[in-house]
Amino acid sequence: MQGKMDANIFDQEIGTPIIADVSELTQLFLEPDVSRSDPLNEAPAESNGKPKEVYVVDPLRDPRWDEFLQWHPRASLFHSSGWLRALAMTYGYRPIAFTTCGLAEPLRNAAVFCQVESWLTGKRLVSLPFSDHCEWLVENKEDTVVICARLEREIERERWRYIELRALHQLEIPILLPQSQIRYTFHALDLRPNLETIFANFHKSCIQRKISRSEREGLTYCEGSSDLLLNHFYRLFRTTRVRHRMPPAPRRWFANLIRYLGDTIKIRVALKSGRPVAAMITARYKDTMMYKYGCSDTRFNRLGGMHLLFWRAIQEAKNSGLNYFDFGRTDAEQTGLINFKGRWGAAESVLDYSRYSATDSANHLFDLQTGTRKAKAVKFILSQLPSGLVARIGRLLYPHVG
């Protein structure tokens, strides 16, 4: 059974060319699924005459995790221990990974999730919350079958509301449960041509001229990860989210990204006469630089601050020898934003999120599809509230919406 699931207005980009979008961890290290007395541990597949076992590992404590990501070609920033730790420490989500590799073996495959346990929106496994995409890092079909069989048993045993996958590439997942999907678009810029060719492929009036305008206007460019730059970013981010009637993510989320991702993350700010007018957060991982968050002061949009920041980030990525610039996901209905990203010469592709549930419904309270009556009603209510209250609402609700 397949249907369309709702998008989440808490975790979406702004539909304009100016983009905005807890406790100590459990002591669990490894949970080998090997007990013969438990029927949940009976693997349906065999390898060399032996039943394959499924192990549940904690990526934050398994010493093999980071090495595994380094050699796996589809591993991204979202799989990294820094990103997972930021999710855990900000929102209380417990990261777990399912693998067929035993304790004494090198890690060769894994499907990573976060356990979201909310009294308000229910229990679920998400791969991964607040992450644009998260690839299924299992190559062998037999391993996929065994891991999926385990997931099906887990959803029944643990009473998960649903399992959600956010794979960037199409998957054949043998989970025999009702499925629902939501479709996004994804944009990535190929950085392998020379910088002159990359610039020439930008839309002349919408991108190239805006970059030139930002240079003529004498905008100052700053980058780093200091508290001052974080404050500049968060003030603009919070204002932008409230303007679009969406609660902002808590400031500690961005502080934790800086803390746990280290020098791979960078805040970029454009200033006019010392006043921040645009800001973004990018992160680099392996051969890719990723744009994740951005915001601006609309009174200064004509100066091209966001265009300047994108161009500086692209130049840095190219000069650092990276191969791709990830513009991230976009709601399918946000045609203006889709066009904006395409005008940078970025290739567009489809990004499907899939949910598998033991029931016919795989939605929760805060699944608010863009443009629906429910989403419009929520935005209207938020627009009537003081901005400080909207920010507090965001701090309270974000752990429940991942």
PAVEX-308030 format. One line per 5 residues: number of its first residue (from 0); their letters; for each residue x, y, z of C-alpha. Coordinates in steps of 0.5 Angstrom, whole numbers, always signed. Example, Ala and Ser with C-alpha at 12.3 -4.5 7.8 and 13.67 -1.06 7.14 Angstrom:
# residues 2
0 = AS = +25 -9 +16 | +27 -2 +14
# end
This chain:
# residues 402
0 = MQGKM = +0 +0 +0 | +3 +7 -2 | +1 +14 -1 | +3 +21 +0 | +5 +23 +7
5 = DANIF = +6 +30 +10 | +12 +35 +10 | +14 +38 +16 | +14 +46 +16 | +18 +45 +22
10 = DQEIG = +24 +42 +18 | +23 +46 +11 | +26 +51 +7 | +23 +58 +6 | +20 +58 -1
15 = TPIIA = +24 +65 -3 | +30 +66 -6 | +33 +68 +0 | +33 +62 +4 | +32 +60 +11
20 = DVSEL = +30 +54 +13 | +40 +33 +53 | +41 +29 +57 | +47 +24 +57 | +47 +18 +52
25 = TQLFL = +45 +11 +54 | +51 +7 +56 | +49 +2 +51 | +55 +0 +46 | +54 -6 +42
30 = EPDVS = +47 -11 +42 | +49 -17 +38 | +42 -20 +36 | +45 -27 +37 | +40 -30 +43
35 = RSDPL = +37 -37 +40 | +32 -37 +45 | +29 -30 +42 | +25 -32 +36 | +27 -24 +34
40 = NEAPA = +34 -26 +33 | +32 -32 +28 | +35 -29 +21 | +32 -31 +15 | +38 -31 +11
45 = ESNGK = +44 -36 +11 | +51 -35 +9 | +56 -41 +8 | +51 -45 +11 | +50 -40 +17
50 = PKEVY = +44 -36 +19 | +46 -29 +18 | +46 -25 +25 | +44 -17 +26 | +47 -13 +31
55 = VVDPL = +45 -6 +33 | +51 -2 +34 | +52 +5 +37 | +55 +9 +32 | +58 +14 +38
60 = RDPRW = +61 +8 +42 | +63 +4 +36 | +71 +5 +35 | +70 +2 +28 | +64 +8 +26
65 = DEFLQ = +69 +13 +23 | +73 +9 +19 | +67 +5 +16 | +65 +12 +14 | +71 +14 +11
70 = WHPRA = +72 +9 +6 | +64 +8 +4 | +63 +12 -2 | +56 +14 +0 | +57 +16 +7
75 = SLFHS = +56 +24 +8 | +56 +29 +13 | +49 +26 +16 | +52 +19 +18 | +58 +23 +22
80 = SGWLR = +59 +22 +29 | +59 +29 +30 | +52 +30 +27 | +49 +24 +31 | +52 +27 +37
85 = ALAMT = +49 +34 +36 | +42 +31 +35 | +43 +27 +41 | +45 +32 +45 | +40 +37 +43
90 = YGYRP = +34 +33 +42 | +35 +27 +46 | +35 +22 +40 | +39 +16 +41 | +43 +14 +34
95 = IAFTT = +43 +6 +33 | +45 +2 +27 | +44 -4 +24 | +49 -9 +21 | +51 -16 +19
100 = CGLAE = +58 -15 +22 | +60 -18 +28 | +64 -15 +34 | +70 -18 +32 | +70 -16 +24
105 = PLRNA = +71 -10 +21 | +65 -6 +19 | +63 -7 +12 | +55 -5 +12 | +50 -1 +16
110 = AVFCQ = +43 +2 +16 | +43 +8 +21 | +37 +11 +25 | +35 +15 +31 | +30 +13 +36
115 = VESWL = +25 +19 +37 | +21 +17 +43 | +16 +23 +44 | +10 +23 +49 | +7 +28 +44
120 = TGKRL = +8 +25 +37 | +10 +17 +39 | +16 +13 +38 | +19 +12 +31 | +26 +10 +28
125 = VSLPF = +28 +16 +23 | +34 +16 +18 | +35 +21 +20 | +32 +27 +23 | +33 +34 +21
130 = SDHCE = +38 +31 +16 | +36 +33 +8 | +38 +26 +6 | +42 +19 +9 | +44 +14 +5
135 = WLVEN = +43 +6 +6 | +50 +4 +7 | +49 -3 +5 | +51 -6 -1 | +50 -13 -1
140 = KEDTV = +42 -15 -3 | +42 -21 +2 | +45 -17 +8 | +39 -12 +6 | +34 -17 +6
145 = VICAR = +36 -19 +13 | +37 -12 +16 | +30 -11 +13 | +27 -17 +16 | +30 -15 +23
150 = LEREI = +27 -8 +22 | +20 -11 +21 | +20 -15 +27 | +23 -9 +31 | +17 -4 +29
155 = ERERW = +12 -10 +32 | +16 -11 +38 | +18 -4 +40 | +11 -1 +38 | +14 +4 +33
160 = RYIEL = +9 +9 +30 | +14 +8 +23 | +20 +7 +20 | +23 +13 +16 | +28 +13 +10
165 = RALHQ = +31 +19 +7 | +36 +15 +2 | +38 +20 -4 | +38 +14 -9 | +33 +10 -10
170 = LEIPI = +33 +4 -6 | +29 -3 -7 | +27 -4 +0 | +24 -11 +2 | +20 -9 +8
175 = LLPQS = +13 -12 +7 | +9 -6 +11 | +4 -1 +8 | +9 +5 +5 | +8 +12 +4
180 = QIRYT = +12 +18 +1 | +14 +25 +0 | +18 +28 -6 | +23 +33 -5 | +28 +36 -10
185 = FHALD = +35 +36 -9 | +40 +40 -12 | +48 +39 -13 | +53 +43 -17 | +59 +39 -20
190 = LRPNL = +65 +43 -18 | +70 +39 -23 | +70 +44 -29 | +75 +50 -28 | +72 +56 -24
195 = ETIFA = +71 +60 -30 | +66 +55 -33 | +63 +54 -26 | +61 +62 -26 | +60 +62 -34
200 = NFHKS = +54 +57 -32 | +51 +61 -27 | +44 +65 -30 | +47 +72 -32 | +42 +77 -29
205 = CIQRK = +39 +73 -23 | +46 +70 -21 | +52 +73 -24 | +50 +81 -24 | +48 +80 -16
210 = ISRSE = +55 +77 -15 | +57 +83 -18 | +52 +88 -15 | +55 +85 -8 | +62 +87 -10
215 = REGLT = +60 +94 -12 | +56 +95 -6 | +62 +94 -1 | +59 +88 +3 | +64 +86 +8
220 = YCEGS = +65 +78 +8 | +66 +74 +15 | +67 +67 +16 | +69 +63 +22 | +65 +59 +28
225 = SDLLL = +66 +64 +34 | +60 +66 +39 | +60 +73 +35 | +58 +70 +28 | +53 +65 +31
230 = NHFYR = +50 +71 +34 | +50 +74 +28 | +47 +68 +24 | +42 +66 +30 | +39 +73 +30
235 = LFRTT = +38 +73 +22 | +35 +66 +22 | +30 +67 +28 | +28 +73 +25 | +27 +70 +18
240 = RVRHR = +23 +64 +21 | +18 +68 +25 | +17 +73 +19 | +15 +66 +15 | +11 +64 +21
245 = MPPAP = +15 +58 +23 | +18 +57 +29 | +26 +57 +29 | +30 +51 +31 | +34 +52 +38
250 = RRWFA = +40 +56 +38 | +43 +50 +42 | +43 +46 +36 | +47 +51 +32 | +52 +51 +38
255 = NLIRY = +52 +44 +38 | +54 +43 +31 | +60 +48 +32 | +62 +44 +38 | +61 +37 +35
260 = LGDTI = +63 +38 +28 | +69 +42 +29 | +73 +46 +23 | +68 +42 +18 | +63 +47 +20
265 = KIRVA = +63 +55 +18 | +59 +61 +19 | +59 +66 +13 | +56 +73 +14 | +55 +79 +10
270 = LKSGR = +55 +86 +13 | +54 +93 +10 | +57 +98 +14 | +58 +93 +20 | +51 +91 +20
275 = PVAAM = +49 +83 +19 | +45 +83 +12 | +46 +76 +10 | +48 +69 +14 | +49 +62 +12
280 = ITARY = +52 +55 +15 | +56 +51 +11 | +60 +44 +12 | +65 +40 +9 | +65 +33 +9
285 = KDTMM = +70 +28 +4 | +69 +31 -3 | +63 +35 -2 | +61 +42 +1 | +54 +42 +4
290 = YKYGC = +50 +49 +5 | +45 +47 +10 | +42 +54 +13 | +41 +61 +11 | +38 +67 +12
295 = SDTRF = +37 +75 +11 | +35 +82 +13 | +30 +83 +7 | +31 +90 +8 | +38 +89 +4
300 = NRLGG = +36 +83 +0 | +37 +88 -6 | +45 +88 -5 | +46 +81 -6 | +48 +79 +1
305 = MHLLF = +46 +71 +0 | +49 +71 -7 | +56 +73 -5 | +56 +68 +1 | +54 +62 -4
310 = WRAIQ = +59 +65 -9 | +65 +65 -3 | +63 +58 -1 | +63 +55 -8 | +70 +58 -9
315 = EAKNS = +73 +56 -3 | +70 +49 -4 | +73 +49 -11 | +80 +51 -9 | +80 +46 -3
320 = GLNYF = +79 +41 -9 | +72 +38 -7 | +68 +35 -13 | +61 +38 -11 | +57 +43 -7
325 = DFGRT = +50 +40 -4 | +45 +46 -5 | +40 +41 +0 | +33 +39 -1 | +27 +43 -3
330 = DAEQT = +20 +42 -2 | +17 +40 -9 | +12 +46 -8 | +17 +51 -7 | +18 +53 -15
335 = GLINF = +21 +59 -13 | +27 +56 -9 | +28 +50 -14 | +29 +56 -20 | +34 +59 -15
340 = KGRWG = +38 +53 -14 | +38 +51 -21 | +40 +58 -24 | +47 +56 -20 | +48 +51 -25
345 = AAESV = +46 +46 -20 | +43 +39 -23 | +36 +37 -20 | +34 +30 -18 | +28 +27 -14
350 = LDYSR = +29 +26 -7 | +24 +21 -4 | +23 +20 +4 | +19 +13 +5 | +16 +11 +11
355 = YSATD = +14 +4 +13 | +8 +3 +18 | +5 -3 +21 | -2 +1 +21 | -5 +5 +15
360 = SANHL = -3 +12 +18 | +5 +14 +18 | +4 +21 +20 | +4 +25 +27 | +1 +31 +30
365 = FDLQT = +6 +36 +27 | +6 +33 +20 | +4 +39 +16 | +4 +39 +8 | +6 +46 +5
370 = GTRKA = +0 +49 +3 | -5 +45 +6 | -11 +48 +10 | -8 +45 +17 | -1 +48 +15
375 = KAVKF = -4 +55 +14 | -8 +55 +20 | -2 +54 +24 | +2 +59 +21 | -4 +64 +22
380 = ILSQL = -4 +62 +29 | +4 +63 +30 | +3 +70 +26 | -1 +73 +32 | +4 +71 +37
385 = PSGLV = +10 +75 +40 | +16 +73 +36 | +19 +71 +43 | +14 +66 +44 | +14 +63 +37
390 = ARIGR = +22 +62 +39 | +20 +59 +46 | +15 +54 +42 | +20 +52 +37 | +25 +50 +43
395 = LLYPH = +19 +46 +46 | +17 +43 +40 | +23 +41 +36 | +25 +35 +40 | +18 +32 +38
400 = VG = +18 +33 +31 | +24 +30 +28
# end
